[in-house]
């Protein structure tokens, strides 16, 4: 009696599973849902999936002031073509104000820079919501190896969110196959060799082909702090 090899999950199965998760989690909670987007490939795929059921869902973009020009251009293009309910989240201080007061923190204290320009502003912006969709995947980094599609997340104020990652178990190739299938243009910076794209001063080409986020923060860290359960965001004040 022969043993048949276990087949890999097909893209159709991946899509069906992700769409069902979105449908289940949105049911009766559409009014309290949002999706965060850096406009990287995963985030655009999740956004495409979620908008099939909630076309007016708020799309939160962290406008740190340090993004690549190409990222801003791409954000504006997709926002216009898809008629997104885009909400640009701004830090308390402009780049010029922050640098005048503290110097160039992305060089001297990147954790503090992330806290001021990303973590604090986003946690504050998430307060009105109860359901938070992300484009996180386990394959992106070792720090995300235990990522679950549905998790609870407490903001520093104690507000509880349901954090959803419909692509948690997707591979990079499936993200790109989805984009190709639905004719979704992706951020042009990928064509230059970038594999994970954040603020321009803290993003380089990957140092290792096996580590998608190895080009972030010069390899000194792989997370800005947003996706680490917070105890406080004192740096945001």
N, C-alpha and C positions, 0 to 999 in steps of 0.2 A: 504494500500500500504506500503510494508516494505521498509526500507532504508538500503541499503547494506553498510557495513563498508568500509571506505576508505582504500585501500590496500597500504601497504608500497611499496616504490620504490624497484624493484628487483635489484639484483646485475647486471643482464644483462642490465637493463636500465641505471644504474649508469655507467657501462663500455661504453655503446654506447654513452651516453651524453659526457663523458670525452674524448673519442676518437674523437668525432665530433668537440669538442672544440679545441683539438690539431690539427686536420686536418685544420680547418678554420684558425687558428692563424699562422700555418706554411706556408700556401699557399703563395708562392712567397717571403717568408721571411726566408727560411731555412738557408740561408747563414749568417743571423744575429741573429740566435737563440742560446741559451745555456740553460742548466739545472743545477741548483745547487743541490748538494747532500751531506748529512751528512751520507748517507747509513743507515738511519733509515728506518723502514718499508714503510712509506708513500713515501719517496724519491725514494726508489727502485721500488715501484709500478708505480710512475709517470715516472721514467726513462724507465721502461719496455714499457709503453704506448707510450711515445714519440719516442723511438727508432724503433718502428714498422714503423714509417714514416720517421724518420731521424736518421738512424743508426750511422752516423758519428758526431752527435751533440756533441759539447764540453760539458764535464761534469766537473763542477767546484767543487772541494773539498777543504774546508778550513783546511789546515794542521797546526793546532795551536801548535803542539808539545806536547799537553797535553791530547791527546785522549787515550782511553783505548787501550791496546795492541790488544784486540779482535777486535776493530774497524778497526785498520790498517790491521790486517790479513783478515778480511772480505772484506774490500775495495779492497785489492789486489786480493782476490779470484774472486770477481765479475768482476773486471776490466779485469782479464785474461780470464775468462769464456765467458764474453759477448763482449770481444774485445773493450772495451770502449775507446773513445777518452778522456782519463782522464787528467785533468789539476790540479795539486796540487798547491793551492794558499798558499804562504808562507808569514808570517809577515816580516817586515824589520829586526827585531832582532830575534836571536834564543832564546829559553827559557833561556839558561844560560846567554846570554848577557842581556836580560831583567831583570832577577832576580838579576844579579850583579849590575845593575844600579838603579833599583827601588824597589828591594825586591820582595817578593811573592805577587804580586798584586791580584791574585785570592783570597787571604785571606784578604788583607787590603783594596783593592779598585777594586772589581770585575767589575764595570762598565768601569773603565779605562783599565783593562786587556782585556775585550771584545772589546773595541774600538781599541786597539793596535793589537790584534791577530785575530780578526774576522771582525769587521765592516769596518775599514779602508781598509784592504787588499781586501775584497770582492768588495767594491764599486769601488776601482781602477780596479779590474779585470773585472768588468761589463762594463767598458767604451766602449769597442769595439762592444758591442751587442745592439740590439734594442728590442729583445724578450727574456724574462726571465721566464723559467718554474720553479715552486716550488712545494713542496709536502705539503704545508700548508693546514690545515683543521680548520673549525670553532670550532669543538669539542675539539681541543687541549687545548685551554685556553680562559678565558674571554676576554683577549686582542685581540682575533681573532674572536670574535662573529660576527663582521660586515664584515668579509672577503668576497670579491667578486671574482668570478672565473677570471674576467678580470678587471684589474686596471691599472692606469697609475702611474708611479713611477719616481720621479726626483732624480737623483744623486746629490751630493753636488756641482758638477761642472755645474749643470743645464741640463745635458744630460737626456733626457726623455726616459724611457723604458716602454714597455708594459709588465706588470707583470702578469703571468698566474698561477692560482692554480686550475688545473682540478679536484682535489679531495676536493674542498672547502666544499661541503655539505655531504661528505662521513662520515660514522661512523667507529669507530675502527674495528668493526667486519667485515665490508666490505673490509677493507684493508687486513685483514688476510685471508678472504675468497678468495680474488683475488690472493694472494700469493699462497694459497693452490691449487687453480684451475690451475695456470700456473706453479706449482712446483718450486716456487721461494724460495730458502732458505733464512731465515732472520737472522739478527744479533744474535748470540748466547746469548748475554747479556739479551735478553728478557726472556730466560729460567730461568734466575736467579731472575726475578721479576722486572727488570727495565721497566719503561713505557715510559720514554723520556730520550734520551741518548746524552750527549754532552761531554765536556771535563771531564776527570776522576776526578780532584779535586773538580769540581763543580756539580757532579752528584751523587745522592744517590737513594736508593729505594724510591718510592713515599710515601709521608707522608699521603696522602689521596687517597683512591681508586677511588674517584670521581673527582680527579684533576690529569690529566695525567702528568702535568709538575710540580707537587708539590715537586718532588725530585731534582729540579734544583736550584742551588745557595742557598742551605740550606733554601729554601722557602722565601728568601728575595726579589726575583724578578722572573719573568717568561720569560722575553725577553732579548736577548743579545744586541739588538739595530738594527740588520740588517733589521727587518721587520717593523721598525718605520720610517716614512718618515723623512729623515735627513734634517737638516739645514746646518750642517757642520760636518766634521770629523777631527777636529783639532788634536785629540788625535792620529791620524794615522801618524802624521809627527814627 
